[in-house]
Amino acid sequence: MHRTLNLDDLIAQKAKKDVEKDPEMTNESLYDLIIPPGTVVSIIYDIVEEFDLEPITRKMPVSIANSEEREILVLRGPLEKVQAAEAFLYEEMKSWIENQ
């Protein structure tokens, strides 16, 4: 039997890791990659694992439907990793769409 991918499991798994934090790394030096709603979950998993980004949720205004605030998944990390992950995300999504 296969297991369904679940973002809550991924967030919990990353939170459990006992990784030493760089003492010079502060919240000011971290950036967020906003994951568009509807992004394929397997691509999100690949990004988190490959670029070692921290998945978190953030309340943001979403200008669809009733223009309300929603919790959005973001991947947080240093600028270089976030930029590389963003390029990877767009390439993977483009590839996924073209193969549908």
Wavefront OBJ file of the C-alpha trace (Angstrom):
o trace
v 0.000 0.000 0.000
v 1.368 3.433 -0.874
v 1.409 6.407 1.443
v -0.140 9.713 0.429
v 2.126 12.746 0.606
v 1.067 15.105 3.370
v 2.522 18.576 3.915
v 1.840 18.448 7.658
v 4.082 15.376 7.868
v 6.819 17.200 5.984
v 6.654 20.219 8.285
v 6.720 17.982 11.366
v 9.639 15.990 9.959
v 11.699 19.138 9.344
v 10.848 20.451 12.827
v 12.080 17.211 14.438
v 15.500 17.375 12.792
v 18.170 18.411 15.236
v 20.249 20.468 12.858
v 22.794 22.874 14.261
v 21.798 26.402 13.344
v 24.371 28.868 12.064
v 24.694 31.464 14.868
v 25.015 34.213 12.263
v 21.742 33.169 10.599
v 18.967 35.438 11.825
v 15.419 35.995 10.632
v 16.663 39.101 8.814
v 18.882 36.928 6.621
v 16.098 34.494 5.711
v 13.779 34.809 2.725
v 10.436 33.218 1.859
v 9.519 31.461 -1.359
v 5.730 31.640 -1.606
v 4.286 28.408 -2.957
v 1.284 29.074 -5.202
v -1.901 27.274 -4.093
v -2.405 24.183 -6.231
v 1.299 23.405 -6.612
v 1.958 19.686 -7.034
v 2.883 18.270 -3.612
v 5.677 16.051 -4.936
v 7.415 19.142 -6.359
v 7.176 20.844 -2.951
v 8.732 17.771 -1.317
v 11.560 17.793 -3.857
v 12.279 21.487 -3.235
v 12.327 21.098 0.564
v 14.645 18.111 0.420
v 16.969 19.344 -2.334
v 17.402 22.914 -1.111
v 16.993 22.249 2.645
v 14.335 24.934 3.102
v 12.006 25.156 6.085
v 8.296 24.770 5.229
v 6.100 27.133 7.244
v 2.708 28.757 6.827
v 2.056 32.489 6.686
v -1.192 34.459 6.642
v -1.379 36.577 3.522
v -4.100 38.433 1.658
v -5.204 36.469 -1.391
v -6.980 38.422 -4.090
v -9.219 35.614 -5.281
v -12.798 34.842 -4.374
v -13.557 37.237 -1.509
v -10.106 38.839 -1.173
v -9.564 37.347 2.256
v -6.478 36.334 4.216
v -5.438 32.706 3.901
v -2.634 30.597 5.260
v -0.123 30.107 2.476
v 2.768 27.655 2.421
v 6.171 29.316 2.184
v 9.630 27.792 2.134
v 12.143 29.775 4.184
v 15.894 29.868 3.820
v 18.940 31.892 2.745
v 18.592 34.052 -0.380
v 20.791 31.895 -2.652
v 18.873 28.710 -1.815
v 15.486 30.424 -2.177
v 16.439 31.828 -5.587
v 17.663 28.426 -6.785
v 14.504 26.784 -5.432
v 12.340 29.350 -7.238
v 14.001 28.566 -10.576
v 13.592 24.839 -9.874
v 9.905 25.329 -8.988
v 9.123 27.121 -12.251
v 11.005 24.559 -14.353
v 9.289 21.624 -12.641
v 5.833 23.198 -12.910
v 6.408 24.000 -16.591
v 7.505 20.424 -17.232
v 4.521 19.032 -15.298
v 2.042 21.204 -17.229
v 3.546 20.306 -20.609
v 3.276 16.583 -19.824
v -0.410 16.696 -18.867
l 1 2 3 4 5 6 7 8 9 10 11 12 13 14 15 16 17 18 19 20 21 22 23 24 25 26 27 28 29 30 31 32 33 34 35 36 37 38 39 40 41 42 43 44 45 46 47 48 49 50 51 52 53 54 55 56 57 58 59 60 61 62 63 64 65 66 67 68 69 70 71 72 73 74 75 76 77 78 79 80 81 82 83 84 85 86 87 88 89 90 91 92 93 94 95 96 97 98 99 100
